Amino acid sequence: MKNLCLLGATGSIGTQVLEIIREKNIYNLKSISFGKNIKLGKKIIEEFQPEYVSVLSEADMVNLQNEYPKIKFGCGEDSLITAATYAPGTLVNALVGMVGVKPTIAAIKKGMRILLANKETLVVAGDIINRLLQEHETELIPIDSEHSALFQCLQSGSKKEVNRLIITASGGAFRDRTRSELKDVSVVEALRHPNWEMGPKITVDSATMVNKGLEVIEAHYLFEIDYERIETIIHPESIIHGMVEYNDKSIIAQLSLPDMRLPIQYALMYPQKLSNPKFRSLDLAELSTLTFKKMDFERFPALGMAYQAGKAGGLMPAVFNAANEVAVSLFLKGKIKFLEIEDIIEEALESFENQANPTLEEILAADSKVRTCILEKYEVK
């Protein structure tokens, strides 16, 4: 049995990770973290009996410690790092947000194998992460469906033979609406993704196309490909998740029904591709049609901002990410309108001074400053 540490156990990715390891029974779940879903967290504790559990609050920690005296509990940022590195082996980081960065770095320094679903780790600290991966001679495998698809397609040739990466986008909840039709859309409407079941933050990011922008930045660091050779395309069916064009102009694509369990299982079992009775085969005859549409950067300006931030490098990816996280939170709370998310990101990118080769501390400081500035302006509404 291999050791597994899982951050974000009660979230969408985390629960599907548990489903896979329950099915395959080759991992020993040594530690977990979870947030507000105490009821589900307790069910996971009782089924998998992890040795260490990280929770959000001290009150939760005390209550759970009393209920499960044989298990070690912690709370806060330091406990996330403890959970991430509790046992040598594999870390699945399924946290959402900047809170996932430090645990990933700590696990890499321990030489652990990283299965990453936390976009922010590479988006804000890609250069640092890649340097540490090389220094500690360990590997990072993406869980995100698009990056998993690209990772699989890249097995067909060497990196020097790659001409371009093509990342597909469903278009999100508002893919068929014009910008004028987005002025007064509600939170409920934004959360109705046509193809995937995801958390609220990622679902809103899909509607603004910020999610695709974060994926572009992430792909740049994952596969060390220039931004000019990373393209995005609208693909409403979400059947092709990623494509790689090689120098001979042949394109290798990864196709499957939209099911996050597939890339999760691939990462957990890599390099094996194992069967799973719960996975459905793709019936191309029944599907009959795959459609594609050129990405419209005027319709989805946030995607263009992501390319801008990625190419600028330094602190700009962190600024882009922080501004978006705060803006989406404000939107979900009903404090701003949907289109104001883009306005907030653009204002942050234009007003923040960049810095080359920042340290992790400088990245985190920039992140904090961006958040504070935005909240001071908009939280009072």
N, C-alpha and C positions, 0 to 999 in steps of 0.2 A: 504493500500500500504506500502510495506517495503522499507526502504531507501537503496540505492545501490551507492557505490563509485567505479568507474572503472578506473584503470590505464592501459594505452595502448589501448585506445579505437579504434584507427584506424588500429591496427595490425590484424593478422589473427584470434587470439583468441578473441580479443576485438570486432571485427565486428560480430562474431558469437554469442558472449554474447548478443549484441544488438538485433540480430535476435531473440534470445530466449525470451528476456524480451518484445520485441515487440509482439511476438506471445502469451505469457502467461499473460502479463499485470498485474503483481502483484508487480512489483518493480517500485519505483520512483527514477529515475537516478538523484542523487543530485550533483555529481561532476565527472569530467573526466580528463584524461591527454592524450595528444597525441604529436607526434614529428613533423616530416617534412611534413606529408601529410595534409597540411593546407586545401586543397580543401575538402577532406573527413571530416576533423574535423569540418569545417563550416556546412556541411550538418547534422552532428550529433548534433551540437549545435542548429540548426534551428528546427530539429525534436523533440529532447528530452528536450530542454530548461534547461540544468543543471544550478545550481546556481553558481558553481565554476569550472574554467577550468585552468589546468596547461599546459603550452607550453614550448618549448625548449629555445627560445631566447627572449630577451627583446623587440626586434623589432617586433616579432610576437605578443607579449603580447600587445604592444601599439596599433598596427594596429587593432587587434581583439577587444580591449577595446573600440576603437573609433566606430567600426562597431556594437558592441553589448553592449551598455552602461549600460544595466540593469543586466549584468552578471559580476561577479568578475573574474579577471584573475591574474595569477602569472606565474613566470618562475623560472627555476632552481631547485636544490635539495630540498630546503625548501618548494617550492610550491607543489612538489610531496607529501610531508608529509601532507601538508594542504589538498590536494585533497583526499588523502587516508583516512583521519580522519574527513572529513568535516561534516559528519552527522552520528549519531549513527546508527548501523545496520550492513550491510555486505560490505566487501571490496573484489572486484575481482582484484587480482594483475596479470595482463597479460604483465608486462614489461619483456624485455629481458635483462639479464645481472645483474651486481652487483648493479645497480641503484635501483633495486627492494627490497633490503634488509632492508634499514632504514624505508621505508614506511610501510613494513609489521610489523616490530617491533613496530612502533608508533601506528599502528592500534590495535595490540594485547594489548598494554598498555591501550588503550581506551576501551578494552573489546569487540571489534568488532569481528564478525564472519568472518573468513578468507577463501576465495576460491582461492587456489593458483595454478597459472600456471607459476610462476617465479621459475625456478629450483634453482637458485643461493641462494635464501633465506635459504633453508634447507641444500644445499650442503656445503656452507661455514660457516653457523652459526646454524647448527641443534641443538646442545646442548643448545645454548642460547634460541632458539625459543621454544623448548620443555619445558624449565624451565619457560619461560614467559607464555606459554599457560596454564600451571598448576597454576601458581601464580595468573593469572587474570581470571581463570575459563572460558575460551572460547575455541572454537573449530576451527580446521583447516581441510578443506576438499580439497583433491587434484582434479585438473581439468585435468591434464595430463592423456591420455587415459589408459596407463598401470597402473598407480597408482589408477585411478578410478576403473579399473577392479579388482585390488587386494582389494581395499576398499570394493567393493561390495561382492567379494568372502568371505571376512573375516566376513561378517554378518552370515555365516553358522556355526560358532563355536567361542569359546573363544581363546584369544591369547595364552594361555598356551597349547591349543590343536594343535597349528600349528607346523608342522614338517618343511616345507620349503615354500618359495615364489618362483614362477617361472615367470620371466619376458620375454616376447617374443620380438623378434627383426626381422624386415623385412629384414635386411641386407643392406639396403640403395642402393644407385645408383650403387655401384660396387660389389654387393654381389656375382656375378658370375665370377669375375676377380681374377686372382692370384696377388700376390704382385709385381711380375715382370711386370705385365701389368698396374700397377698404376704409374709408374715412370713419365710419361708425360701427365697424364690426365688433362683436362682443367677445368676451373671453370664452364663452361656451362655444361659439362658432369656431374660434381659433383652435380649440382643443379637439375638433372633429377631424382627425387625420384619416384620409381615405383608405390607407393600406396597412398602417402599422399601429400597434397599441404601445404607447410609450408614456413616460412621465410628462407632466404638464410643461416643464421648462423646455425639454427637447421637442415637444410637439409644437410649441410656439416658435422655436428656432427653425423648425421645418417650414412653417408658414412664412417666415421672413426670409428664408434661405440662408440665415446665419449658420444654421447647422451645416450646410454644404460648405460655407466659407471656412468654418472651423475644420471641416474634413480636408479641405484643400491644404491648409497650413499643416495639419497633422500628417497628411500624405507626403508633403515636402520633407519633413523630418524623418518619417518612417522609412521612406524609400530613397532619400537623398536625390530627388529629382527637382530640377529648376521649375519655378512657378510657370514659366512660359510653356512648359511641356506637361502641365496638369490642366485638363479641361473638364468642364461640367456640361451635362446635357440633361434636358427634361425627358424622363421616361416614366409616364404615368402608371404603367402596370407594375412597376417595381419587381420585375422578373430578372432582368440583367442588373447585377449589383455593382459591377465594375468591369472595365476592359483595359487591356494593355495592347498598344500598337507597337510592333517591333520594327526595326530598321527596314525589313523587307516589305513593310506595309501590311503584313498579316496582322489580324486582330484576334487576340484570345479573350474570350468573355466567360464569366462565371454566371450561370443561370440557376435559379431555384425559386420556389415559392417564398413569399416573404415570411420568414420564420426565424427569429433570432436564435433559436436553439441550435440551428445548423452551424453558424459561425462560432457559437460558444463551444459546441462539441468539438469542432475542428481545432480550436485553440487548445482545449483541454487534452485532446488526444493526439495532437500533432507529433510526428508527421503521418500518423495513421488516419485513414478515412473509414470509420466504422459504421456499420449499419445501425439503424435505430427504428424500431417498429412504429414510432410516433411520427416519423417524417413521411410526408406524402410525395410521391413522384410527380414530376411536372409533365402534364399532358399537353404537348405542343399542338396537337391537332385540335384539342378542345379550346386551347387558348387562341389559336388561329392568327392573331395579329399582335405584333410588338410595335409600338409607336415611339417616335422620338421627335423632340422639338428643340431647336437651337435656344440656348440660354439667352434671355433678354435681361441685360444688366440695367436697363432703365426701369424695367418692371420690378426687378429685384436688386436695388442699389446696395443693399447690405452685403451681397456677395462680392460686388466690386470693391467695397471697403475692406473686405477680408483679404483679397488679393493685394490691395494697397498696403495693408498692415503687414502682411507676410513678407512682401518684397522689401519693405522698409526695415524689417527685422528689429533687433534690439528690444526696446520696451513696447513697441507698437502692437505686437500680437497680444500682450498682456493687457494693454489699454483697451483694445478691441473687445477682448473677452470680458473684462471687468465691466465695461460700459454696457455690454449686452446683458450680462447677468443681472445687473441692477435694473436696467430698463424692463426686462421681462418680468422681474419680480414686481415692479411698480404697475405694469400692465395687468398682471394676474390679480393684484390687489384693487384694481379699478381706479388707480390714481392717474394714469395716463391713457391716451388712446393708442391703438395699434400702431399707426404710422409714426407716432412719436418715438417708438423704439429706434427706428433708423435715425431720427433727428438727434437723439441722445448719443448714439454711437459716432455719428459724423462730427458732432461738436467736440467729443472727447478726443478723437483722432487729430482734429485741427488745433486744439488748444494745448495738448500735452507735448512737452519737449522730449524728443527721443534721446537715447543714449546707446552707444555701441557696446557690445560685449558685456552686458550687465551681469552682476552676480545674482544668485538666488535672492539674497536679501534685498537687493535693489529692485528686482522684479516684484517681490512681495510688497515692498514699500510703494511702488507705482500702482500696483493693484489696489492697495488700501486708499491711496490718495484719490484715485479716480472714483472709487465708490463713495467716498466721503463727499467729494465735490458734487456729484450727481444727487445724492440724497439731500444735501443741504438745499439744493435748488428745487427738487420735485417732491420730497416727502411731505412738505407742509401743505400740499394741495388738498 
